[in-house]
Amino acid sequence: MPYGITIKHDRGGKRLELQCAHQSGLLYVVPGPASWVCNEEHLHAHALAGFFKDLAGLQNPQVKELMQRWGIYFRERPVEPEEAAPTS
Protein backbone atom coordinates (compact mmCIF):
# COMPACT_ATOMS: atom_id res chain seq x y z
CA MET A 1 0.00 0.00 0.00
CA PRO A 2 1.52 3.36 -0.98
CA TYR A 3 1.87 6.24 1.47
CA GLY A 4 -1.02 8.69 1.57
CA ILE A 5 -4.76 8.09 1.29
CA THR A 6 -6.04 5.50 -1.16
CA ILE A 7 -9.79 5.18 -1.71
CA LYS A 8 -11.02 1.69 -2.59
CA HIS A 9 -14.54 1.27 -3.92
CA ASP A 10 -15.99 -1.79 -2.23
CA ARG A 11 -19.44 -3.19 -2.81
CA GLY A 12 -21.76 -1.23 -0.55
CA GLY A 13 -19.20 1.26 0.73
CA LYS A 14 -15.70 2.68 0.59
CA ARG A 15 -12.44 1.73 2.24
CA LEU A 16 -9.90 4.49 2.86
CA GLU A 17 -6.38 3.20 3.31
CA LEU A 18 -4.29 5.62 5.37
CA GLN A 19 -0.54 5.18 5.59
CA CYS A 20 2.70 7.04 6.18
CA ALA A 21 6.07 6.01 7.57
CA HIS A 22 4.71 6.24 11.14
CA GLN A 23 1.02 5.27 11.06
CA SER A 24 -1.22 2.92 9.09
CA GLY A 25 -4.93 2.15 9.23
CA LEU A 26 -8.14 1.47 7.34
CA LEU A 27 -11.27 3.59 7.56
CA TYR A 28 -14.48 1.92 6.39
CA VAL A 29 -17.43 4.04 5.24
CA VAL A 30 -20.71 2.19 4.65
CA PRO A 31 -24.28 3.44 4.29
CA GLY A 32 -25.78 4.60 7.57
CA PRO A 33 -28.95 6.29 8.80
CA ALA A 34 -27.56 9.78 8.08
CA SER A 35 -26.06 8.98 4.68
CA TRP A 36 -29.09 7.71 2.76
CA VAL A 37 -29.45 11.04 0.90
CA CYS A 38 -26.09 10.77 -0.88
CA ASN A 39 -25.21 8.62 -3.87
CA GLU A 40 -22.73 5.78 -3.50
CA GLU A 41 -20.02 7.63 -5.45
CA HIS A 42 -19.83 10.41 -2.86
CA LEU A 43 -20.80 8.42 0.24
CA HIS A 44 -17.37 8.76 1.87
CA ALA A 45 -17.26 12.56 1.46
CA HIS A 46 -20.81 12.91 2.78
CA ALA A 47 -20.22 10.67 5.79
CA LEU A 48 -16.89 12.21 6.78
CA ALA A 49 -18.07 15.82 6.42
CA GLY A 50 -21.21 15.02 8.41
CA PHE A 51 -19.27 13.13 11.06
CA PHE A 52 -16.77 15.95 11.61
CA LYS A 53 -19.59 18.53 11.61
CA ASP A 54 -21.39 16.59 14.35
CA LEU A 55 -18.18 15.86 16.25
CA ALA A 56 -17.10 19.51 16.28
CA GLY A 57 -20.65 20.52 17.21
CA LEU A 58 -20.41 18.53 20.44
CA GLN A 59 -18.10 21.23 21.81
CA ASN A 60 -16.53 18.58 24.01
CA PRO A 61 -13.18 19.71 25.47
CA GLN A 62 -11.73 16.18 25.16
CA VAL A 63 -12.67 15.97 21.48
CA LYS A 64 -11.28 19.45 20.83
CA GLU A 65 -8.03 18.59 22.61
CA LEU A 66 -7.65 15.32 20.69
CA MET A 67 -8.27 17.01 17.35
CA GLN A 68 -5.76 19.74 18.21
CA ARG A 69 -3.22 17.10 19.28
CA TRP A 70 -3.37 15.65 15.76
CA GLY A 71 -3.68 19.01 14.02
CA ILE A 72 -7.19 18.30 12.73
CA TYR A 73 -9.58 21.20 12.38
CA PHE A 74 -12.97 21.17 10.70
CA ARG A 75 -14.97 24.08 9.35
CA GLU A 76 -18.32 23.60 7.67
CA ARG A 77 -18.67 25.32 4.29
CA PRO A 78 -21.68 26.09 2.10
CA VAL A 79 -22.58 23.28 -0.29
CA GLU A 80 -21.72 24.15 -3.88
CA PRO A 81 -23.59 22.58 -6.80
CA GLU A 82 -21.74 19.83 -8.62
CA GLU A 83 -20.27 21.00 -11.89
CA ALA A 84 -22.01 19.48 -14.89
CA ALA A 85 -19.95 17.61 -17.46
CA PRO A 86 -19.29 19.72 -20.57
CA THR A 87 -21.66 19.03 -23.44
CA SER A 88 -20.49 18.82 -27.04
C-alpha positions as CSV (number, residue, x, y, z in Angstrom):
1,M,0.0,0.0,0.0
2,P,1.5,3.4,-1.0
3,Y,1.9,6.2,1.5
4,G,-1.0,8.7,1.6
5,I,-4.8,8.1,1.3
6,T,-6.0,5.5,-1.2
7,I,-9.8,5.2,-1.7
8,K,-11.0,1.7,-2.6
9,H,-14.5,1.3,-3.9
10,D,-16.0,-1.8,-2.2
11,R,-19.4,-3.2,-2.8
12,G,-21.8,-1.2,-0.6
13,G,-19.2,1.3,0.7
14,K,-15.7,2.7,0.6
15,R,-12.4,1.7,2.2
16,L,-9.9,4.5,2.9
17,E,-6.4,3.2,3.3
18,L,-4.3,5.6,5.4
19,Q,-0.5,5.2,5.6
20,C,2.7,7.0,6.2
21,A,6.1,6.0,7.6
22,H,4.7,6.2,11.1
23,Q,1.0,5.3,11.1
24,S,-1.2,2.9,9.1
25,G,-4.9,2.1,9.2
26,L,-8.1,1.5,7.3
27,L,-11.3,3.6,7.6
28,Y,-14.5,1.9,6.4
29,V,-17.4,4.0,5.2
30,V,-20.7,2.2,4.7
31,P,-24.3,3.4,4.3
32,G,-25.8,4.6,7.6
33,P,-28.9,6.3,8.8
34,A,-27.6,9.8,8.1
35,S,-26.1,9.0,4.7
36,W,-29.1,7.7,2.8
37,V,-29.4,11.0,0.9
38,C,-26.1,10.8,-0.9
39,N,-25.2,8.6,-3.9
40,E,-22.7,5.8,-3.5
41,E,-20.0,7.6,-5.4
42,H,-19.8,10.4,-2.9
43,L,-20.8,8.4,0.2
44,H,-17.4,8.8,1.9
45,A,-17.3,12.6,1.5
46,H,-20.8,12.9,2.8
47,A,-20.2,10.7,5.8
48,L,-16.9,12.2,6.8
49,A,-18.1,15.8,6.4
50,G,-21.2,15.0,8.4
51,F,-19.3,13.1,11.1
52,F,-16.8,15.9,11.6
53,K,-19.6,18.5,11.6
54,D,-21.4,16.6,14.4
55,L,-18.2,15.9,16.3
56,A,-17.1,19.5,16.3
57,G,-20.6,20.5,17.2
58,L,-20.4,18.5,20.4
59,Q,-18.1,21.2,21.8
60,N,-16.5,18.6,24.0
61,P,-13.2,19.7,25.5
62,Q,-11.7,16.2,25.2
63,V,-12.7,16.0,21.5
64,K,-11.3,19.5,20.8
65,E,-8.0,18.6,22.6
66,L,-7.7,15.3,20.7
67,M,-8.3,17.0,17.4
68,Q,-5.8,19.7,18.2
69,R,-3.2,17.1,19.3
70,W,-3.4,15.6,15.8
71,G,-3.7,19.0,14.0
72,I,-7.2,18.3,12.7
73,Y,-9.6,21.2,12.4
74,F,-13.0,21.2,10.7
75,R,-15.0,24.1,9.4
76,E,-18.3,23.6,7.7
77,R,-18.7,25.3,4.3
78,P,-21.7,26.1,2.1
79,V,-22.6,23.3,-0.3
80,E,-21.7,24.1,-3.9
81,P,-23.6,22.6,-6.8
82,E,-21.7,19.8,-8.6
83,E,-20.3,21.0,-11.9
84,A,-22.0,19.5,-14.9
85,A,-19.9,17.6,-17.5
86,P,-19.3,19.7,-20.6
87,T,-21.7,19.0,-23.4
88,S,-20.5,18.8,-27.0
